[in-house]
Amino acid sequence: MVQVYLFAALVLAVLVATFAVQNAIPVAVKFLAWNFESSLVIVILLAAGVGAFAAALVSLPQAIRAWTRLRQREAEVARLQGQVRRLEDRVAAQAEAARDRPAEEDHAPV
């Protein structure tokens, strides 16, 4: 699934770059108190970059929560694996003790 997203991002990046290069005319840009003139290629690529950065920033809390949950799950798995090992050792010790102990029916009075 990640490969599909990467492929889609690559296709989108190529389309944006193609659009930007085909529209390489100078434009006047006004943003808040800033006024400057630049190539439309720069404006389009800068806007796409800022948009990608904003999208990454928005998804960051979810990624951090997922990473935290993963670490918690890994710790829980390690704890449970240790518990399973202890229980397996206990069962093996009990089985060995049962083998070493003579059967009660062998010593029953007749």
Phi and psi in radians as a Rosetta constraint file:
Dihedral C 1 N 2 CA 2 C 2 CIRCULARHARMONIC -1.091 0.35
Dihedral N 2 CA 2 C 2 N 3 CIRCULARHARMONIC -0.632 0.35
Dihedral C 2 N 3 CA 3 C 3 CIRCULARHARMONIC -1.125 0.35
Dihedral N 3 CA 3 C 3 N 4 CIRCULARHARMONIC -0.600 0.35
Dihedral C 3 N 4 CA 4 C 4 CIRCULARHARMONIC -1.137 0.35
Dihedral N 4 CA 4 C 4 N 5 CIRCULARHARMONIC -0.774 0.35
Dihedral C 4 N 5 CA 5 C 5 CIRCULARHARMONIC -1.112 0.35
Dihedral N 5 CA 5 C 5 N 6 CIRCULARHARMONIC -0.729 0.35
Dihedral C 5 N 6 CA 6 C 6 CIRCULARHARMONIC -1.122 0.35
Dihedral N 6 CA 6 C 6 N 7 CIRCULARHARMONIC -0.717 0.35
Dihedral C 6 N 7 CA 7 C 7 CIRCULARHARMONIC -1.110 0.35
Dihedral N 7 CA 7 C 7 N 8 CIRCULARHARMONIC -0.761 0.35
Dihedral C 7 N 8 CA 8 C 8 CIRCULARHARMONIC -1.104 0.35
Dihedral N 8 CA 8 C 8 N 9 CIRCULARHARMONIC -0.702 0.35
Dihedral C 8 N 9 CA 9 C 9 CIRCULARHARMONIC -1.127 0.35
Dihedral N 9 CA 9 C 9 N 10 CIRCULARHARMONIC -0.694 0.35
Dihedral C 9 N 10 CA 10 C 10 CIRCULARHARMONIC -1.132 0.35
Dihedral N 10 CA 10 C 10 N 11 CIRCULARHARMONIC -0.775 0.35
Dihedral C 10 N 11 CA 11 C 11 CIRCULARHARMONIC -1.083 0.35
Dihedral N 11 CA 11 C 11 N 12 CIRCULARHARMONIC -0.767 0.35
Dihedral C 11 N 12 CA 12 C 12 CIRCULARHARMONIC -1.093 0.35
Dihedral N 12 CA 12 C 12 N 13 CIRCULARHARMONIC -0.731 0.35
Dihedral C 12 N 13 CA 13 C 13 CIRCULARHARMONIC -1.097 0.35
Dihedral N 13 CA 13 C 13 N 14 CIRCULARHARMONIC -0.724 0.35
Dihedral C 13 N 14 CA 14 C 14 CIRCULARHARMONIC -1.137 0.35
Dihedral N 14 CA 14 C 14 N 15 CIRCULARHARMONIC -0.725 0.35
Dihedral C 14 N 15 CA 15 C 15 CIRCULARHARMONIC -1.119 0.35
Dihedral N 15 CA 15 C 15 N 16 CIRCULARHARMONIC -0.742 0.35
Dihedral C 15 N 16 CA 16 C 16 CIRCULARHARMONIC -1.117 0.35
Dihedral N 16 CA 16 C 16 N 17 CIRCULARHARMONIC -0.775 0.35
Dihedral C 16 N 17 CA 17 C 17 CIRCULARHARMONIC -1.109 0.35
Dihedral N 17 CA 17 C 17 N 18 CIRCULARHARMONIC -0.730 0.35
Dihedral C 17 N 18 CA 18 C 18 CIRCULARHARMONIC -1.103 0.35
Dihedral N 18 CA 18 C 18 N 19 CIRCULARHARMONIC -0.778 0.35
Dihedral C 18 N 19 CA 19 C 19 CIRCULARHARMONIC -1.068 0.35
Dihedral N 19 CA 19 C 19 N 20 CIRCULARHARMONIC -0.759 0.35
Dihedral C 19 N 20 CA 20 C 20 CIRCULARHARMONIC -1.116 0.35
Dihedral N 20 CA 20 C 20 N 21 CIRCULARHARMONIC -0.782 0.35
Dihedral C 20 N 21 CA 21 C 21 CIRCULARHARMONIC -1.161 0.35
Dihedral N 21 CA 21 C 21 N 22 CIRCULARHARMONIC -0.601 0.35
Dihedral C 21 N 22 CA 22 C 22 CIRCULARHARMONIC -1.300 0.35
Dihedral N 22 CA 22 C 22 N 23 CIRCULARHARMONIC -0.235 0.35
Dihedral C 22 N 23 CA 23 C 23 CIRCULARHARMONIC -2.106 0.35
Dihedral N 23 CA 23 C 23 N 24 CIRCULARHARMONIC 0.998 0.35
Dihedral C 23 N 24 CA 24 C 24 CIRCULARHARMONIC -1.590 0.35
Dihedral N 24 CA 24 C 24 N 25 CIRCULARHARMONIC 0.851 0.35
Dihedral C 24 N 25 CA 25 C 25 CIRCULARHARMONIC -1.731 0.35
Dihedral N 25 CA 25 C 25 N 26 CIRCULARHARMONIC 2.690 0.35
Dihedral C 25 N 26 CA 26 C 26 CIRCULARHARMONIC -1.277 0.35
Dihedral N 26 CA 26 C 26 N 27 CIRCULARHARMONIC 2.443 0.35
Dihedral C 26 N 27 CA 27 C 27 CIRCULARHARMONIC -2.358 0.35
Dihedral N 27 CA 27 C 27 N 28 CIRCULARHARMONIC 2.663 0.35
Dihedral C 27 N 28 CA 28 C 28 CIRCULARHARMONIC -1.629 0.35
Dihedral N 28 CA 28 C 28 N 29 CIRCULARHARMONIC 2.223 0.35
Dihedral C 28 N 29 CA 29 C 29 CIRCULARHARMONIC -1.959 0.35
Dihedral N 29 CA 29 C 29 N 30 CIRCULARHARMONIC 2.252 0.35
Dihedral C 29 N 30 CA 30 C 30 CIRCULARHARMONIC -2.140 0.35
Dihedral N 30 CA 30 C 30 N 31 CIRCULARHARMONIC 2.136 0.35
Dihedral C 30 N 31 CA 31 C 31 CIRCULARHARMONIC -2.478 0.35
Dihedral N 31 CA 31 C 31 N 32 CIRCULARHARMONIC 2.038 0.35
Dihedral C 31 N 32 CA 32 C 32 CIRCULARHARMONIC 0.886 0.35
Dihedral N 32 CA 32 C 32 N 33 CIRCULARHARMONIC -1.974 0.35
Dihedral C 32 N 33 CA 33 C 33 CIRCULARHARMONIC -1.676 0.35
Dihedral N 33 CA 33 C 33 N 34 CIRCULARHARMONIC -0.013 0.35
Dihedral C 33 N 34 CA 34 C 34 CIRCULARHARMONIC -1.636 0.35
Dihedral N 34 CA 34 C 34 N 35 CIRCULARHARMONIC 2.413 0.35
Dihedral C 34 N 35 CA 35 C 35 CIRCULARHARMONIC -2.342 0.35
Dihedral N 35 CA 35 C 35 N 36 CIRCULARHARMONIC 2.149 0.35
Dihedral C 35 N 36 CA 36 C 36 CIRCULARHARMONIC -2.685 0.35
Dihedral N 36 CA 36 C 36 N 37 CIRCULARHARMONIC 2.822 0.35
Dihedral C 36 N 37 CA 37 C 37 CIRCULARHARMONIC -1.971 0.35
Dihedral N 37 CA 37 C 37 N 38 CIRCULARHARMONIC 2.370 0.35
Dihedral C 37 N 38 CA 38 C 38 CIRCULARHARMONIC -2.663 0.35
Dihedral N 38 CA 38 C 38 N 39 CIRCULARHARMONIC 2.956 0.35
Dihedral C 38 N 39 CA 39 C 39 CIRCULARHARMONIC -1.275 0.35
Dihedral N 39 CA 39 C 39 N 40 CIRCULARHARMONIC 2.503 0.35
Dihedral C 39 N 40 CA 40 C 40 CIRCULARHARMONIC -1.077 0.35
Dihedral N 40 CA 40 C 40 N 41 CIRCULARHARMONIC -0.517 0.35
Dihedral C 40 N 41 CA 41 C 41 CIRCULARHARMONIC -1.013 0.35
Dihedral N 41 CA 41 C 41 N 42 CIRCULARHARMONIC -0.846 0.35
Dihedral C 41 N 42 CA 42 C 42 CIRCULARHARMONIC -1.087 0.35
Dihedral N 42 CA 42 C 42 N 43 CIRCULARHARMONIC -0.774 0.35
Dihedral C 42 N 43 CA 43 C 43 CIRCULARHARMONIC -1.098 0.35
Dihedral N 43 CA 43 C 43 N 44 CIRCULARHARMONIC -0.791 0.35
Dihedral C 43 N 44 CA 44 C 44 CIRCULARHARMONIC -1.142 0.35
Dihedral N 44 CA 44 C 44 N 45 CIRCULARHARMONIC -0.830 0.35
Dihedral C 44 N 45 CA 45 C 45 CIRCULARHARMONIC -1.149 0.35
Dihedral N 45 CA 45 C 45 N 46 CIRCULARHARMONIC -0.659 0.35
Dihedral C 45 N 46 CA 46 C 46 CIRCULARHARMONIC -1.132 0.35
Dihedral N 46 CA 46 C 46 N 47 CIRCULARHARMONIC -0.749 0.35
Dihedral C 46 N 47 CA 47 C 47 CIRCULARHARMONIC -1.116 0.35
Dihedral N 47 CA 47 C 47 N 48 CIRCULARHARMONIC -0.710 0.35
Dihedral C 47 N 48 CA 48 C 48 CIRCULARHARMONIC -1.138 0.35
Dihedral N 48 CA 48 C 48 N 49 CIRCULARHARMONIC -0.712 0.35
Dihedral C 48 N 49 CA 49 C 49 CIRCULARHARMONIC -1.124 0.35
Dihedral N 49 CA 49 C 49 N 50 CIRCULARHARMONIC -0.763 0.35
Dihedral C 49 N 50 CA 50 C 50 CIRCULARHARMONIC -1.120 0.35
Dihedral N 50 CA 50 C 50 N 51 CIRCULARHARMONIC -0.682 0.35
Dihedral C 50 N 51 CA 51 C 51 CIRCULARHARMONIC -1.115 0.35
Dihedral N 51 CA 51 C 51 N 52 CIRCULARHARMONIC -0.736 0.35
Dihedral C 51 N 52 CA 52 C 52 CIRCULARHARMONIC -1.136 0.35
Dihedral N 52 CA 52 C 52 N 53 CIRCULARHARMONIC -0.709 0.35
Dihedral C 52 N 53 CA 53 C 53 CIRCULARHARMONIC -1.114 0.35
Dihedral N 53 CA 53 C 53 N 54 CIRCULARHARMONIC -0.744 0.35
Dihedral C 53 N 54 CA 54 C 54 CIRCULARHARMONIC -1.112 0.35
Dihedral N 54 CA 54 C 54 N 55 CIRCULARHARMONIC -0.715 0.35
Dihedral C 54 N 55 CA 55 C 55 CIRCULARHARMONIC -1.113 0.35
Dihedral N 55 CA 55 C 55 N 56 CIRCULARHARMONIC -0.720 0.35
Dihedral C 55 N 56 CA 56 C 56 CIRCULARHARMONIC -1.133 0.35
Dihedral N 56 CA 56 C 56 N 57 CIRCULARHARMONIC -0.692 0.35
Dihedral C 56 N 57 CA 57 C 57 CIRCULARHARMONIC -1.152 0.35
Dihedral N 57 CA 57 C 57 N 58 CIRCULARHARMONIC -0.673 0.35
Dihedral C 57 N 58 CA 58 C 58 CIRCULARHARMONIC -1.178 0.35
Dihedral N 58 CA 58 C 58 N 59 CIRCULARHARMONIC -0.640 0.35
Dihedral C 58 N 59 CA 59 C 59 CIRCULARHARMONIC -1.468 0.35
Dihedral N 59 CA 59 C 59 N 60 CIRCULARHARMONIC -0.115 0.35
Dihedral C 59 N 60 CA 60 C 60 CIRCULARHARMONIC -1.063 0.35
Dihedral N 60 CA 60 C 60 N 61 CIRCULARHARMONIC -0.810 0.35
Dihedral C 60 N 61 CA 61 C 61 CIRCULARHARMONIC -1.025 0.35
Dihedral N 61 CA 61 C 61 N 62 CIRCULARHARMONIC -0.700 0.35
Dihedral C 61 N 62 CA 62 C 62 CIRCULARHARMONIC -1.135 0.35
Dihedral N 62 CA 62 C 62 N 63 CIRCULARHARMONIC -0.697 0.35
Dihedral C 62 N 63 CA 63 C 63 CIRCULARHARMONIC -1.143 0.35
Dihedral N 63 CA 63 C 63 N 64 CIRCULARHARMONIC -0.686 0.35
Dihedral C 63 N 64 CA 64 C 64 CIRCULARHARMONIC -1.155 0.35
Dihedral N 64 CA 64 C 64 N 65 CIRCULARHARMONIC -0.741 0.35
Dihedral C 64 N 65 CA 65 C 65 CIRCULARHARMONIC -1.082 0.35
Dihedral N 65 CA 65 C 65 N 66 CIRCULARHARMONIC -0.735 0.35
Dihedral C 65 N 66 CA 66 C 66 CIRCULARHARMONIC -1.121 0.35
Dihedral N 66 CA 66 C 66 N 67 CIRCULARHARMONIC -0.723 0.35
Dihedral C 66 N 67 CA 67 C 67 CIRCULARHARMONIC -1.107 0.35
Dihedral N 67 CA 67 C 67 N 68 CIRCULARHARMONIC -0.731 0.35
Dihedral C 67 N 68 CA 68 C 68 CIRCULARHARMONIC -1.128 0.35
Dihedral N 68 CA 68 C 68 N 69 CIRCULARHARMONIC -0.774 0.35
Dihedral C 68 N 69 CA 69 C 69 CIRCULARHARMONIC -1.081 0.35
Dihedral N 69 CA 69 C 69 N 70 CIRCULARHARMONIC -0.690 0.35
Dihedral C 69 N 70 CA 70 C 70 CIRCULARHARMONIC -1.072 0.35
Dihedral N 70 CA 70 C 70 N 71 CIRCULARHARMONIC -0.804 0.35
Dihedral C 70 N 71 CA 71 C 71 CIRCULARHARMONIC -1.088 0.35
Dihedral N 71 CA 71 C 71 N 72 CIRCULARHARMONIC -0.702 0.35
Dihedral C 71 N 72 CA 72 C 72 CIRCULARHARMONIC -1.126 0.35
Dihedral N 72 CA 72 C 72 N 73 CIRCULARHARMONIC -0.749 0.35
Dihedral C 72 N 73 CA 73 C 73 CIRCULARHARMONIC -1.132 0.35
Dihedral N 73 CA 73 C 73 N 74 CIRCULARHARMONIC -0.697 0.35
Dihedral C 73 N 74 CA 74 C 74 CIRCULARHARMONIC -1.117 0.35
Dihedral N 74 CA 74 C 74 N 75 CIRCULARHARMONIC -0.701 0.35
Dihedral C 74 N 75 CA 75 C 75 CIRCULARHARMONIC -1.134 0.35
Dihedral N 75 CA 75 C 75 N 76 CIRCULARHARMONIC -0.713 0.35
Dihedral C 75 N 76 CA 76 C 76 CIRCULARHARMONIC -1.129 0.35
Dihedral N 76 CA 76 C 76 N 77 CIRCULARHARMONIC -0.726 0.35
Dihedral C 76 N 77 CA 77 C 77 CIRCULARHARMONIC -1.086 0.35
Dihedral N 77 CA 77 C 77 N 78 CIRCULARHARMONIC -0.774 0.35
Dihedral C 77 N 78 CA 78 C 78 CIRCULARHARMONIC -1.088 0.35
Dihedral N 78 CA 78 C 78 N 79 CIRCULARHARMONIC -0.727 0.35
Dihedral C 78 N 79 CA 79 C 79 CIRCULARHARMONIC -1.106 0.35
Dihedral N 79 CA 79 C 79 N 80 CIRCULARHARMONIC -0.786 0.35
Dihedral C 79 N 80 CA 80 C 80 CIRCULARHARMONIC -1.183 0.35
Dihedral N 80 CA 80 C 80 N 81 CIRCULARHARMONIC -0.635 0.35
Dihedral C 80 N 81 CA 81 C 81 CIRCULARHARMONIC -1.113 0.35
Dihedral N 81 CA 81 C 81 N 82 CIRCULARHARMONIC -0.690 0.35
Dihedral C 81 N 82 CA 82 C 82 CIRCULARHARMONIC -1.099 0.35
Dihedral N 82 CA 82 C 82 N 83 CIRCULARHARMONIC -0.731 0.35
Dihedral C 82 N 83 CA 83 C 83 CIRCULARHARMONIC -1.109 0.35
Dihedral N 83 CA 83 C 83 N 84 CIRCULARHARMONIC -0.732 0.35
Dihedral C 83 N 84 CA 84 C 84 CIRCULARHARMONIC -1.081 0.35
Dihedral N 84 CA 84 C 84 N 85 CIRCULARHARMONIC -0.774 0.35
Dihedral C 84 N 85 CA 85 C 85 CIRCULARHARMONIC -1.049 0.35
Dihedral N 85 CA 85 C 85 N 86 CIRCULARHARMONIC -0.763 0.35
Dihedral C 85 N 86 CA 86 C 86 CIRCULARHARMONIC -1.092 0.35
Dihedral N 86 CA 86 C 86 N 87 CIRCULARHARMONIC -0.738 0.35
Dihedral C 86 N 87 CA 87 C 87 CIRCULARHARMONIC -1.180 0.35
Dihedral N 87 CA 87 C 87 N 88 CIRCULARHARMONIC -0.671 0.35
Dihedral C 87 N 88 CA 88 C 88 CIRCULARHARMONIC -1.121 0.35
Dihedral N 88 CA 88 C 88 N 89 CIRCULARHARMONIC -0.731 0.35
Dihedral C 88 N 89 CA 89 C 89 CIRCULARHARMONIC -1.092 0.35
Dihedral N 89 CA 89 C 89 N 90 CIRCULARHARMONIC -0.721 0.35
Dihedral C 89 N 90 CA 90 C 90 CIRCULARHARMONIC -1.118 0.35
Dihedral N 90 CA 90 C 90 N 91 CIRCULARHARMONIC -0.766 0.35
Dihedral C 90 N 91 CA 91 C 91 CIRCULARHARMONIC -1.118 0.35
Dihedral N 91 CA 91 C 91 N 92 CIRCULARHARMONIC -0.741 0.35
Dihedral C 91 N 92 CA 92 C 92 CIRCULARHARMONIC -1.105 0.35
Dihedral N 92 CA 92 C 92 N 93 CIRCULARHARMONIC -0.715 0.35
Dihedral C 92 N 93 CA 93 C 93 CIRCULARHARMONIC -1.135 0.35
Dihedral N 93 CA 93 C 93 N 94 CIRCULARHARMONIC -0.715 0.35
Dihedral C 93 N 94 CA 94 C 94 CIRCULARHARMONIC -1.166 0.35
Dihedral N 94 CA 94 C 94 N 95 CIRCULARHARMONIC -0.674 0.35
Dihedral C 94 N 95 CA 95 C 95 CIRCULARHARMONIC -1.152 0.35
Dihedral N 95 CA 95 C 95 N 96 CIRCULARHARMONIC -0.711 0.35
Dihedral C 95 N 96 CA 96 C 96 CIRCULARHARMONIC -1.174 0.35
Dihedral N 96 CA 96 C 96 N 97 CIRCULARHARMONIC -0.710 0.35
Dihedral C 96 N 97 CA 97 C 97 CIRCULARHARMONIC -1.116 0.35
Dihedral N 97 CA 97 C 97 N 98 CIRCULARHARMONIC -0.653 0.35
Dihedral C 97 N 98 CA 98 C 98 CIRCULARHARMONIC -1.185 0.35
Dihedral N 98 CA 98 C 98 N 99 CIRCULARHARMONIC -0.617 0.35
Dihedral C 98 N 99 CA 99 C 99 CIRCULARHARMONIC -1.199 0.35
Dihedral N 99 CA 99 C 99 N 100 CIRCULARHARMONIC -0.680 0.35
Dihedral C 99 N 100 CA 100 C 100 CIRCULARHARMONIC -1.292 0.35
Dihedral N 100 CA 100 C 100 N 101 CIRCULARHARMONIC -0.476 0.35
Dihedral C 100 N 101 CA 101 C 101 CIRCULARHARMONIC -1.383 0.35
Dihedral N 101 CA 101 C 101 N 102 CIRCULARHARMONIC 2.346 0.35
Dihedral C 101 N 102 CA 102 C 102 CIRCULARHARMONIC -1.216 0.35
Dihedral N 102 CA 102 C 102 N 103 CIRCULARHARMONIC 2.593 0.35
Dihedral C 102 N 103 CA 103 C 103 CIRCULARHARMONIC -1.160 0.35
Dihedral N 103 CA 103 C 103 N 104 CIRCULARHARMONIC 2.425 0.35
Dihedral C 103 N 104 CA 104 C 104 CIRCULARHARMONIC -1.158 0.35
Dihedral N 104 CA 104 C 104 N 105 CIRCULARHARMONIC -0.533 0.35
Dihedral C 104 N 105 CA 105 C 105 CIRCULARHARMONIC -1.250 0.35
Dihedral N 105 CA 105 C 105 N 106 CIRCULARHARMONIC -0.391 0.35
Dihedral C 105 N 106 CA 106 C 106 CIRCULARHARMONIC -1.194 0.35
Dihedral N 106 CA 106 C 106 N 107 CIRCULARHARMONIC -0.497 0.35
Dihedral C 106 N 107 CA 107 C 107 CIRCULARHARMONIC -1.798 0.35
Dihedral N 107 CA 107 C 107 N 108 CIRCULARHARMONIC 0.138 0.35
Dihedral C 107 N 108 CA 108 C 108 CIRCULARHARMONIC -1.236 0.35
Dihedral N 108 CA 108 C 108 N 109 CIRCULARHARMONIC 2.429 0.35
Dihedral C 108 N 109 CA 109 C 109 CIRCULARHARMONIC -1.157 0.35
Dihedral N 109 CA 109 C 109 N 110 CIRCULARHARMONIC 2.584 0.35
